[in-house]
Amino acid sequence: GKATATQGVSAIVDFFGNMTVSRSDQTYDIINGQAKVKTARSGSDTINVDGSRSVNTYTEPNGTVRRSEDGVVTYTYGEKDSKGADGKVKKLKGVLVSASATAGVSIMDDGFGNVNINTSNQTYAIINGQAKVKTVSSGSEVFNLDGSHSVASFTDAGGTVKNAQDSVITYNYWGEKDADGKEIGMDSDGDGKLEFSDTNQRRSGRLGSAINTQAGVTILNDGFDNLSVSTSRQTFEIVNGQAKVSTVSSGNEVVNLDGSHSVGSYTGADGKVVQSQDSVVKYTYGKKFGKKGMLIKAENTQQGVTIVDDGFGNVSISKAKQEYKIIYGQAKVEKAITESEVQSMDGSHSIKEGSQASIVTYEYGIPTEQHPLRNKSTSS
């Protein structure tokens, strides 16, 4: 016999009128008289009220054609039973033994011809006969109409090669076993002691931790060979069996054609040392019934500091911090606050008296049936 499936399609429209259309289909094998999923294909398209939308293809300035691709997971099952060293027969025929995936590629046009290409891929672990996502790698490329675009790598003035890289998140599950069939313990509370699965919260197969094992790095060329390198890292907490983002740290460095570049620190004429540092945003989730797992707060706990040397020892120090409000379970920037100071080789420098930070304030509309959502921003 055989089993066939028609493609499933679902459409979701959010409060703001943005629509996501998801599609999926499967193929099957018949094993031991049962239909087993052989492949599962999934993809989605997006149409937003601001004019941004998914597109099927994009041609790079060099003529390379990029295409969107659905992700495909392929499942493999045991073909026959096996006998162990103890003489016992181990039932393997028809049992899921592995799962592998091809990368999904989505292409977004912002409505003005600026394009973002996102690539995502997964690996899987088989736990208790189920395929569990083990790693997720994701990366993005940018191609803008002004000529700015992503690059794979560059060599800085010191001869060091810096490469763009995907962000990788690794998921660990209670009851996960190594190649020898021994359970892998986890230090879930950071006390240095390994814990193992039980019949309660650490039940076998449940998600135990999520770790950003590789930071995401993107390199943007502005079209004139001035480079901006962005690095992002995340930490997670497990809430209701799901990995929730706990913190996001992001940093930026610049390497410009005129010789100006980021530096790690600067010592002023007064001997005071200023260090560059990543911006860190902390997310807090509800703990009580009714709001458990819901995002209730986002706080910029560490401001971002960037120090740029113009190549002649004159230094510009920029400090940036954001304030957030939670709207419909999402963290929205309410205020963006930036300060800057200058320290020059000729002794000229910024003074705090009379200076003030730049503040951009964002306001968000509330969608209704009669009026679409309208957002705006003001600056001071």
C-alpha positions, -999 to +999 in steps of 0.1 A: +000+000+000+009+036+000+001+069+018-001+103+001-007+138+015-019+170+000-001+203+009-014+220+040-017+258+040-025+281+068-027+319+070-023+340+101-030+377+103-017+395+133-033+425+152-015+449+127-027+433+095+006+415+087-001+381+071+021+350+072+011+321+050+026+287+061+027+256+039+038+220+047+036+186+030+049+151+038+058+120+019+055+085+035+070+050+036+050+019+046+069-001+073+054-030+092+020-019+078+023+016+092+027+049+074+059+065+085+068+101+076+097+100+051+101+137+044+085+168+058+087+201+038+078+234+053+080+271+043+063+304+047+056+337+029+050+371+045+031+401+034+033+431+058+012+463+059+044+484+056+049+470+021+077+445+030+071+410+016+086+377+008+099+372-028+109+340-046+141+352-062+167+380-060+196+387-084+227+401-067+246+430-083+272+404-096+245+385-114+241+356-090+205+345-087+193+336-052+162+316-046+140+310-016+139+274-005+116+254+018+133+234+046+131+196+042+135+171+070+143+135+060+136+107+085+153+073+085+140+042+101+156+009+111+154-018+084+157-048+106+159-059+142+193-067+158+206-090+184+227-076+212+257-091+230+234-104+257+215-124+230+184-103+234+167-091+202+164-053+199+134-041+179+147-017+154+127-023+123+105+007+117+120+026+147+132+061+139+170+062+140+179+095+125+166+128+111+184+153+089+175+186+073+182+209+044+184+246+049+154+269+045+160+302+027+137+331+028+141+364+009+124+396+022+120+428+002+113+458+023+091+473-004+118+496-017+141+470-032+163+465-001+166+428+004+174+406+034+182+369+028+177+346+058+191+311+060+182+286+088+191+249+093+186+223+120+202+191+132+183+166+153+188+141+181+166+110+185+153+107+221+127+081+231+120+075+195+113+111+187+133+136+166+142+166+188+159+197+174+195+197+186+209+227+169+196+257+150+219+278+129+207+310+114+223+338+094+213+367+072+227+387+043+217+423+032+216+439-002+205+475-002+197+499-030+223+524-018+250+498-025+256+486+010+258+448+013+269+419+034+304+404+029+317+371+040+350+383+055+376+411+056+412+417+067+417+445+092+447+469+093+466+445+116+463+416+091+437+397+111+410+380+090+375+384+104+347+362+091+309+365+092+293+335+109+258+321+116+244+321+151+241+286+165+218+276+193+222+241+209+193+225+227+199+199+255+172+174+267+168+154+298+175+117+291+197+125+261+224+098+257+259+096+243+272+072+216+276+045+242+240+048+254+249+065+287+227+094+298+243+128+295+238+148+327+231+186+328+241+213+352+208+232+349+212+255+379+248+264+376+260+248+408+286+226+391+268+193+398+254+171+370+217+163+372+199+134+355+163+128+343+136+118+367+098+116+366+091+152+375+104+184+359+134+166+345+113+140+327+132+122+299+127+141+266+119+174+281+140+204+271+166+211+298+187+240+284+194+261+253+228+276+248+240+301+221+271+281+213+282+304+185+276+341+183+261+356+151+285+379+132+275+400+102+298+422+082+283+451+062+301+470+035+285+505+029+294+503-009+325+524-004+345+497+015+337+512+049+329+482+071+306+476+101+309+444+120+279+434+143+281+406+168+251+392+187+248+367+215+218+353+235+212+335+267+180+315+274+158+303+302+134+274+301+098+284+308+069+259+304+092+236+284+102+263+259+134+282+254+128+319+261+154+346+254+168+358+287+194+383+275+206+397+241+240+413+239+250+431+208+281+450+198+294+469+168+328+478+154+338+499+124+367+498+100+367+526+075+386+533+044+400+566+057+417+548+085+392+554+113+384+523+133+370+510+165+392+505+195+387+485+227+395+512+252+408+548+255+427+566+283+419+603+286+443+630+295+430+628+331+440+591+332+404+579+331+400+547+311+369+542+290+361+507+278+340+498+248+312+474+257+282+455+242+246+466+248+227+440+269+189+437+270+173+416+298+139+400+292+116+390+321+087+366+319+057+361+341+059+335+368+023+333+381-006+315+366-023+334+338+009+353+328+034+324+332+058+325+303+045+358+290+070+386+283+063+413+309+095+434+309+125+443+288+154+464+302+186+476+287+208+467+317+241+476+300+244+505+276+265+500+244+297+519+242+316+523+209+350+541+207+363+552+173+398+564+166+400+586+134+434+571+126+453+601+140+446+595+177+414+617+179+387+597+196+349+597+195+330+579+222+294+570+216+270+556+243+236+542+234+208+530+256+172+520+249+140+519+270+112+495+262+075+489+266+056+457+262+028+458+236+008+426+229+036+405+244+064+421+223+092+444+234+090+477+216+116+505+218+100+534+236+131+557+238+165+555+221+191+576+240+225+584+226+254+604+240+287+613+224+320+629+234+352+638+216+388+637+228+413+652+203+451+651+201+453+689+202+437+689+236+402+699+225+375+678+241+338+676+250+325+690+283+294+677+300+281+711+311+255+723+287+255+690+267+225+668+264+218+634+250+198+628+218+165+611+226+142+595+200+108+587+213+086+561+196+048+560+198+027+530+188-009+530+177-035+506+189-052+487+161-089+488+157-114+475+132-119+511+119-083+523+120-051+505+110-021+507+133+000+538+128+034+542+144+055+573+146+087+586+162+099+620+174+133+631+183+148+657+206 
